Amino acid sequence: MAVDLSTRIGTVTLKNPLIAAPAEHLIEAAGIRAALGAGAAAVVVKSVNEVPAARTQLDRAEYLVFDEHWQPVPWTPGAPAAATIACRSGLTPQPFDAWLTQCATLDREAAALDSYVVASVVLGDLARAVAMAQAIEAAGVRVFELNIGTPYGGQSGGAVATELRPERVGEIVTAVRQAVALPLWVKVTGQSERVPDLAAAAFAAGADSVVMAGRLLGLVPDVDTLAPFLGTSLGIGGYWHLPLTCHWLATTRAQVGADRVLIGVNGATNGLDIARMMLAGASAVGLASPVMLRGFELIGDALDELRRYLETKGLTAAGLVGRAADQRRTFADMPARAGRWRDYVPGDALDQGVPGTGGGNRP
């Protein structure tokens, strides 16, 4: 019997929980079609906005892959599994009208595959973002993502926004929700200790789903040149981000309730990672940088791995959602294990002759 991979994002049913999240490989039609052909249930196209400065960002973009020693390695599918991807990124270079025509055309193609092409706008100017949302709805695109969580807000000279205040999130989402009726996914930043509050504000204002969370900014000094790699702070991501995303998913689910639909992004690299984020509370999971680095085959491989996992567990994809999150306890709820810390420090950190010490005797 075939495993049921379907999942619901508000009123939208996805045939599986894998979303091809936006990056440079989803600028042109060929890349979007490749992601659809590989099996992605939804493809979020590379974002657009109408702030003039944002149109020039892509021409300044640059990309690096680091190994675990913070040394650059070749940008190839064979990069280490533990690679960190860092970049100065930008928005689509296409004029809005051309971008929208492409989105609408490809969403019609996606419908024939039981998939979606999602139009994404990065907030720059709210009035223009609202007008864009209305144009997207009029063009027949079936899902709209509003990205207010890009990591580059403080680096872009006002070209894009990184919204950190729940009150402001509420104002923005309310304005868009009042302007359009189509399904609205809101992407929030991970550069805040208030991610659940940001999500709660988006839901209260009418979001159908919240995507969490936008990438982090980081700076990697080059010990040879003594300067920052690529000259500035960078958006960074990698497998190591998965526990952070899962934490925000679980804590947000606890705050907003299990009926609010979350989409996980940043840190998933394979099918088991999709399962991990779903167990933490995501109903679907976005993959971006791993596909850009390793190719569209990764989408099919991830879906195959997820399918095998669900077969082994005798579960549906929807049956994973929140199961680990709902078992999460606080530190205060955990059982006392007096002296346990002694098993995890070097032996010479302990006084001699103390009963029960087992320095280095780790299980």
N, C-alpha and C positions, 0 to 999 in steps of 0.2 A: 504493500500500500504506500502510495507516494506521501512524503512528508508535506504538511501544510506550512508553507513559508510565509503566508500572507500576514499582513499586519495593518492596523488602522491608524491613520493620522487624522484625527477629527472625522470629517465627512469623507475623507479620501482613503480608499483601500489600496495599499501597495501589494503587488504580487510577491514581494520578498522585502526584507528589511534593509537591503543594501542601497544606499543613495550615493551616487557619484557626486561628491561635493566639489564646489567651484575652485578652480585653479587655472593656470595658463593652458593646460591641455584641453580645456573646455571653452576656449575662445572661438575656435573655428568649427564649422559644421562637421568636418570630418571627425574631430575628436568627440563631439557630442554623439554622433552616429556610432562611433566605435564603442562608447560606453553603453549605449542602448543595446548594441549588438552583442556585447559581452554579458548582458543580463541584468544590468542595473534597473531597479524598479523606478527610480527617478534620477534625473540628471539636473543638477542645479548649475546653470550656465555661469560663466565668469561674470561678475557683477559689473554694473554700470552706475554712473550718476551723471549729473549735468553741471557739476562745479568745474569750471574751466581747468583749474590746477590738477584735478584728478585725471584728466585726459592725458596728461604728460607723464604721469607716474610710471607707466609701463616702460617708457623709453629710458628710465633711470634704474630699472629693475636689474637685479643680479642675484645669482643663486650659488649655493655651496652645499656640499655634503661633508659632514665631519664624522670621523670614526670615534671610538671611545676615548681616544687620547687627544681629542680636539685638533686633529690634523686633517686637512682637506684630503678627500679621496675622489677618484673620478666619478662623475655623474653617469652612472650606468646601472642597469638592472642588477648587476652583481655587487652593488655596494653592500657593506655589512648589514646584517639584520639589526644591529644596534646603532645604526646610523642616525645622526641628527641632521635634519634638513633646515637650512637657514636661508632667508632671502630678504631682499628689498623687493616687494611685489608692487603690482599696480592693477588698475581696473582695465576692462576691455578697451581696446583702441577704436572700436567701431562707434560711429555716430549712433545716437539713441534710436533713430528711426530704422536704420539698417539692422541694429541689434535686435530690435523688437520684431521686425519682419522675420528674421532668422529664428527667434524664439517661437513665434507663432507657427511658422512652417514646420519646425522640428517637433513641436508639441503635437501637431496633427499626425506626424509620422509616428511619434511615440505612442499615441493612442491605439494605433493598429497593432502595437506590440504589447498592449496592456501595461504601458509605462507612462511616465510623465516627463516633460521638460519644464523645469521650474525657472521662472524669471526672478533674478535677484538684483535688488538695488541696495547699494551701500549709501547710508544716509550722509548727505553733505548739507543740503539746503532742504528744510522740511517742506516748504511749499512746492518745490520742484519734485520732491519725492512723492508727494501726494498726487501731483499731476501725472507723474510717470505711472503710478499704480493704477490710476484711472485709464490711462492709455493701454496698459497691459491687459486690464480686464476687457476693455473694448475690443482688443485684438483677438480675444478668445483664448488666451493662455489660461490654463486651468488652475495653477497654483502660483502664489507670489511669496517670495522670501524678502523680508526687510532686514538687512544686516546693519545692526547698530553696535556690533561687537568687534569690528576690525581692530587689530592691535596698533594700527598706525595713526590713530587720531592725534597724538601729540607730536608726531613726526611729519605730518603732511601739510602743515601750513593752512589748516582749515578745509582741506580737500575732502576729508572723510571724518566721521565722528566716532568716538569711542564713548558711549554713554555709560556713566558710572552712578547716576542717581536714579533711584526708583521713580521719583516724582517726574523726572524728565522722560523716562521710559514710558510712563503712563500717558503723558501728554502726546508723545510721538505716535504711539500705537493707537490712541484714541483718534487722532487726526486721520490716520490711514484707514482705520476700521470704519469710520463714518463716511469715508469716500468710496469704499469698495466693499463688495460682498464676497469676493472670491476667497478661497482658503488662504489664510495668512500665517506664515511661519516667521517667527521673530528670532533672530540670532543675537545672543547677548555675549558680552565679554567674559573672559575668564580672569581678567586682570583686576579682580576685586574680591574682597572677602564677603561681599553681599550678593553673590550670584543668585541664591534662592530668592532674595528680595527683588532683584531685577526681573526674574522669571515671574514671580507673583504679580508684579506690576503689569507685565505684558499680558498675562492671562486676564487680569481684572479689566484691562482695557479692550479685550476682545481678540487676542491672539488665539488661533486654533492650536498652535504648537509652539514650543520654544526650543530652539537649537542651542546646545551648550557644549562647549563654550569656545569663543574665539581664541585664536592662538595667543601666546605670550610674546612679549618683547624680551630679547636678550642681547647681550653684547659679549663677543668672544675676542679677547686680545690675542694678537699674534706675537708669540714670544720671540720670533725672529726679527720682525720689523718694528716691534714695540707699538704698533698701531692697531686699531680695531680691524678685524676682518671685514672686508667690503666697506670699510670707512665709517660705519655707523651702527646703531642698534638695528637688530634684525628680528623679523618674525621667525620663531623657531618651533619645530615640532619633531616628534619621533615617538617610538614605541613607549618611552618612559612617561609620556603624557597620559597614558591610559588610566593609571590610578587617580590622577587628578580629575579627569573627566568623570570617572565612576563615582568619586566622592561627591562632586557637584550634582550628579544625577540623583544619587541616593538621598542627599540632604534636601534637595529641591523637592523630590517626590514626598518626603516626609512633611515638608512645609505646605505644599500646594494640594496634595492629595493624589491618590492613585488614578483618579479620573482625568487628570490633566496630562496631556500627551507631550512627552519629551523626545527630542532627537539628539543622540550623542554624536559628537565630532571631536576629533583630535586625539590621536593615540592608537586607533585601531589600524592594524596592518594585515589582518587575515580573518578567516571565518570564526575562529575561537574568540578573537577579540570582539567581534560583533556580538557573540553570545555573552561575553563578559559585560559589555555595556548594556545589553538588554537585561541581564540579571540585575544590574544596578539601577534600572528604571527606564531605559530608552525603549521606545517602540520601533525605532529605526536608527540606523547608524550611517554616518557619512565617512567616506574614504576619499581623500584628496591627494596629499603629497605622495603617499606610497604608490598610487596609480601613476602620477606624473613621473615619478622616478623609475618605476619598474615596468610600466606598460599596462595596457588594458586587460591582458591575460589575468592579471591579479584579481579582477572582479569575478571572473568565472571560477578561479581557484578558490577564492574566499567563499563563494556560494556553495561550491561542492563540499568544502570542509564543514561549513555550517550545517548543510544537509546531513552529512554523515554523523555529526555530533548529535543532532536531533533524533536521528534514527536510533542511535545507541541509547539515548535517554528515553525514548518513547514519548517525545514531546513535540508540540507544534512550536513555531516561532513565537506566536503570541503568548504561549504558555510560559515563556521565559521571563516575561517583562516584570521586573521588580522583585523577583523571588529572593535574591540576595539582599536587596535594599530593605525589604520588609523584615529581614532577620537581623538587621544591623542594630547593635546595642551601643550605648555610650560607654566610655571608660569606667564610669561609676557603677555600671551594671555588671562589669566583668568580675569573675571570681578572684579572690585574693590568693596569691601564690608567694608567700613570704620567702624572701631570699632568692627568688628565681633569677634575679638580675646577675647573681654571681656566676651563673653558667655561661654568661655572654661577655665577660671581660677577660683580658689576658690574665694568666695566673699570677704574674708579678704585680698585679694591681690589688691583690688581696693580702690581708694580714695572715701570717702563718698560724696554723693551729686553730683557726676558727671553725667550729663544727659545721658541717653541711656545705662547706665551700667546695666548689668544683670548677675552679677557673679553667675555662676552655673546654669543659665537658658538655659541649653543646649537642643536642640530639641531632 
